[in-house]
């Protein structure tokens, strides 16, 4: 294998590892926010091998994916009786993911690895763009019901959804910029 091929393989593996880690953190954010907002542990389960990845909720009929929108909302309303609690559950994923990406980027830059920070930052922003375009827009259109974090937040609070969406994009774009600047300064 040539040096260039090995480098491409290495950085591709790092990028996809960062993306996979961020997906895990994103779903853990939903789970933790849900637990804090009132979802009992026995009624929530992280599903990482499903597409889309999600936190399944349990009702009398078994485990429910958010793609079964009406059943999922009914289960969520049982555990999260106020709009604020429901919003916290949905926003927990992107907020927790962004916070973890920021902490990871700061740690990588501090430890002298700005390229790793840049990979993490671009993975976070790239995943967010895919979430919005595929899960929020495409699946909402296909299923005729809100699908994806931003679309669901929008149904709960338009101002809140806008604040979270803009905040996440600005923070993640800022991470890309800061890590790029650190990388440029390191070369």
N, C-alpha and C positions, 0 to 999 in steps of 0.2 A: 504494500500500500504506500502511495506517495505521501509526503508530508502534508500536502494540501488536502488530500482525501481524508487522511486521518484527522486533520483539524476540523473539516466540515462534519465528519462523523461525531467527533467529540462535542462540538458546540451544538449540533442538532440534538444529540442525546441530552445535553444539559438543558436546552430550551424545552424539550418535551417533558423532561423530568420536572422542571420548574412549573410548567403548565399543569401537569398531573398533581403536583403538590398544592398548587393554588386551587384546583378544583376540590381537593379534599378539604382544604381550609375554608373554602366558600360554603360547602355543605355543612361543615362543622359549625360555621357561623350561624347558619339557619337553625341548626339543632340547638346550639347553646342559647341563642336569642329566644327560641321557642320555649325552652325549659325555663328561662328567666321570666318569660311572659305568662307561663301557666300550663304549658303542654307537659303532661306527666311522662316520665321516662318510658313507661310501658306502651305509650301511644305514639311514639315517634321512632323512626328508624332511618338511618342514612343509607341511601341506595346509590352506590358508586358505579355499579356495573350496568345500570339501566341507562337508557338514553331518552330524555335528558337525565342527568344525575339529579337527584332530588332527596328531600326528606319526606318519606312516606308517613302518612298519618293512619291511625287505626280507628275503624268504627266497628259496629257490630257485624258487618259483612267481611271484615278482614282489612288488609293493607291497601291503601289508596294512593295512586300517583296523582300529582297535580294536573295531569292531562285529563283525568276524570273530574273535570272542573266542579260540577255541581255537588258531587259527593264529597270532594276534597274540601270545598268551602263549608259545607254543612259540618264536617268533622272539625275543621279549624274553628268555626264559630262556637262549637261546644267547648273547646279548650281555651279559646281566645275571644271572650265575649265582647271586647271593646275594639273599636277601630285602631286605637293606639297600640294595643297588644298585637293585633294582626299585622299592623304595619311594621312593628319591631321585628316580628318573626320573619317577614319577607325581606326587610332591609338588612337583617343580620348577615346574610351571605355576602353581598357586595361590600358592606362596610368592614366586616371582619377580614375578608380577603385583601382589601386595600390596605388595612392596617398591618397585616402580616407581610405584605409585599414591601411596604415602607420600612418596617423593622428589618426585614431581610436585606434590603438595599443599603440601609444605613450601616448594618453590620458588615456587609461585604465591602463597602467603600472604606469603612474604618479599618478593616483588616487588610486593606491594600489590594482588593480584588474588584476594581470598578467594572471589569468586563462581566463578571458574574452578576453584579448589580444591574448592569444594562440588560442582560438576558432576562433576569427576573422581572424587571420593569416592563420590557417589551412583551413578555409573556402575559403579564397582568393586563396591560392595555389591549393586547390582541385578543385575549379571552373575553374581555368586556365587550369589545366590538362584535365578536361572534355571538355572545349572549344576546345582545340587543338585536342584531340583524336576523339571527336564526331563531332564537327562542322567543324573543319578544315580538318581533314583527311577523316573521314567517309562520310560526306556530299559532299565533293569535289569529292571523288571517285564515289559516288552514282549518283550525278548529272552531272558529267563530266565537271564541271565548278567550279571555286573557290567559296568556301562557308566557311565562318568564317573569323575572322579578320586577322589571320596570313596568310592564303592562299591569301586573297585579297591584303594585304600589299605586299606580295611576288610578285604579278603581277605588282605592281606599282614600287617598289624599293626593290630589294633583300637585299641590304646592310641595308636599313632602317628597313625592316622586321626583319632581323637578330638582329639588334641593339635593337629594341623594344622587340622582343621575349626574348632575353637573358636578357635584362634589367629588364623586368617584372619578369621572373623566379628568377633571382638573388635577386631582391628586396623582392619578396614574400617569398622566402626561408630564406632570412635574417630576415624577420619579424617573421617567425616560430622560428628560432634559438634564436633571441633576447627575444621573449616572453617566450620561453621554459627556457632560462637562468634566466629570471626574476622570472618565476614560481618556478624554482628549488631554487633560492635564498630566495624566500618567504616561503618555506616550512621548 
